[in-house]
């Protein structure tokens, strides 16, 4: 139900672009594969840890681009490289490597009870993604992507695998305005659940929290939105301002962990605002 609702909302919002595409012959070639690079920076309001009801402000940066037909982009602390070149028409297949880090509860947390639990190590995760993208559903410039991400911690942190299915839709509403929406979910192992959300009897005694041994499965689902507005040019070059927001819901055994159910919240919000420049 959520997947269907998200796609419908995005498709309805994209409808104004149809008339502009037909009326403006100066629009760029939707199959243009020339090199491009975008760099972005801003600030975000995020949970203190995944499952917290305390929030903190943090700076962030992001990049995306295309070189010799191969695309790359960052999502949070992860970098993706799509090694499959987009065809001039038809369905676009996507595949490539992912590298990134997970920095959950590695330092001080605002909640004194959670802070009394042992800190966690930074997880160094590598893996890959594969999917398919459909172009031109509502106008020549939109894209609907279905993708599966799989990463594994190769360091000495949770030492397990995370599987994340994604559905993304994005479209320009004009030469200066772009909107996007995505829906995703994370599936984790018992080892991951125990590492980040488990509490041993000894740890619980010190922290004043009940012991808990959560199991893996679906950890959460997330709905995200993005709007990008050009300031000095159009969406293909120049300075722009963007805003993004997301809501995620922690579910299953992990949602019952005391650091979520007692000391935090199953509902997680994020908001970001920043500037981007496209070369």
VEXMI-186104 format. One record per residue (C-alpha): x, y, z. Coordinates in steps of 0.25 Angstrom, whole numbers, plus 5000, padded with zeros to 4 digits. Layout:
! residues N
XYZ...
This chain:
! residues 279
500050005000501150105004501950074991500650094982500350224990501750284988501750254973500350314971500750444979502050464971501350434957500250544960501250644965502050624952500850654943501150804941502450764933501650704922501150844916502550904918503250794910502350804898502350964898503750994900504750944889505950994896505950884907507150794907507250654901506650564911507750454906508950544908510050464914511150574915511950584927511450664939511750684954510950734965511450774979510550804991510750845005509750885016509250845030508250745035507450715047507650565050507350465062508450455072508450305069507550225061506350205070506650325079505650435082506750535083507250615071508450685067508950775056510050725047510750785035510750695022511250685008510850614996511250584981510650534969511150534954511450454942512750434935512950354922511550304923511650244937510950314948511250324963510550384975510550394990509450355000509850395014511150335017511150235005511650254991511050184979511650164965510750114954511650044944510550014934510450124923509050174920508550134906507950244897506550194899505850084906506050024920507250064928507949954936508749994948509849924955511149954963511949954976511550024989512550075000512250145012512250155028511250135039511450225051510450185061510650215076512150225074512250345084511450415094509950405093508950505100508150405107508850375120508350225121508750195106510050265108510450175120510450055110511750025103512050105090512050035077513150035066513050105053512549995042513249995029512249945019512449905005511549834995510749864982509449894976508649854964507349904958506549964947506150104943504950144934504950274928503850364921502650314929502050454930503050534922504350514915505150554928504650464939505150334945504550224953505650134959505550004966506849964973507349864983508549904991509349794999510549835008511449765018512249815030513749775027514249835039514049795054512749855057511349775054512049685044510749655037509949685024508949795022507949775010507149905005506049904994505850044989504750104980505150244975504350344966504850484961504450584951504750734948503450814949504150924940505550954936505851014949505050924959505250774962504550684972504750544976504250434986504750304990504250184999505250085005505349975016506549915023506649765026507749725036508249595043508149555057509649595059509349735054508049745064508849695076510049785073509349915072508049885080508349775089508649795104509349685113508949665127510249725132510049845122508649865127509049865142510049975139509150055130507850035138507149975126506549835125507349725117506849705103507249605092506549655079506649575066506749615052505849635040505149765035505749875043505049995038504350065026504650205021503950305012504750425007504550544999505450644992505250784985506350854977506150994972507151064963507651204966508651244956508251164944507451034941507550894946508750864937509750964943509951074953509551094968508251034974507651024987507050884992506250835004506050695008505250615018504950475023504150395032504450255036503850155045504650055053503849915054503949775059504749725070505749845069504649935072504349865085505849895089505849975102506750085095505650105085504350065092504750125106505750225104505550265089504450265079504050175067503750295059504950355053505050495046506150565038506150695031507250765022507450895015508650935007509250984994509750914982510650954970510550874956511750884947
